[in-house]
Amino acid sequence: MNKINLGDKVRSKVSGFSGTVTAICHYLHSESQYCVKSNALVDGAEKVCWFSIGELTAAPECEMGECDK
């Protein structure tokens, strides 16, 4: 399993939502949750979503500003 850290660019394998990890919440008896902030405005506003670690994958293309969601 890849380690995802604060500031990493990631994409959801389920929804395709991509952005930057801005917060991490660790639980004692559950998977960690990662807060991902979109790199672009969605409907004129910043969008923030929480995902389980198993749903996220590194998105190196976002480093180059090529994320569109």
N, C-alpha and C positions, 0 to 999 in steps of 0.2 A: 504494500500500500504506500502510495506517495504521501509525503508530509506536505500539508498546505499551511502556509504561514500568513500572518497579517501582511497586507500589501501585495499578495500574489494575485495575478490575473487568472480567473477561473471561468468555467462554463458548466452549466447544468446539463448532464447527460439526458435528462428527461424533458425539460422545457426549452433548452437552448439559451436560456437567460445567461448573460455574461457580464462580468464586471470585476471589481476589486474587492478582496476580502477586507472588511473594515472592523469586524469584531468576531470573536470566537467564544462560544459558551460550552464549557465542559460539564458533563453530568456524571454522577457517580455510577449509575446503572443504565446508561443509555449512550447512544452515539453523540459525539460532539456536533454542535450546530454552528454553521458559519454564516455570518451576515455578509451579503454581497451587494455592493452599491453599483448601479449601472454606470458605465463609462460615458454614456450619452443620455441626453434628456429623453424621457418617454412621456409623450403628451405634454410637453413643456415643463416637466418637473423631473427631479431626480427620483429614481425608483430604488427601493431597498427590499431585498427578499432574504429569508433565512432558508438554509438548505442543510441536510444531513451530509456528513463527509462522504458517504458512499455515493451520493448523487453528483459530486463535483469532480471535475477533471481539470488539470492545468490547461491554460489557453495561451500559449506563447504568442499567438498571432495578436492578442490584445496588447502586448507590449509595443507593437508597432502602430497602435491606434486603428486596427482593422476590425474591431468588434462593432457590430451594427445593432445589437439588441441591448 
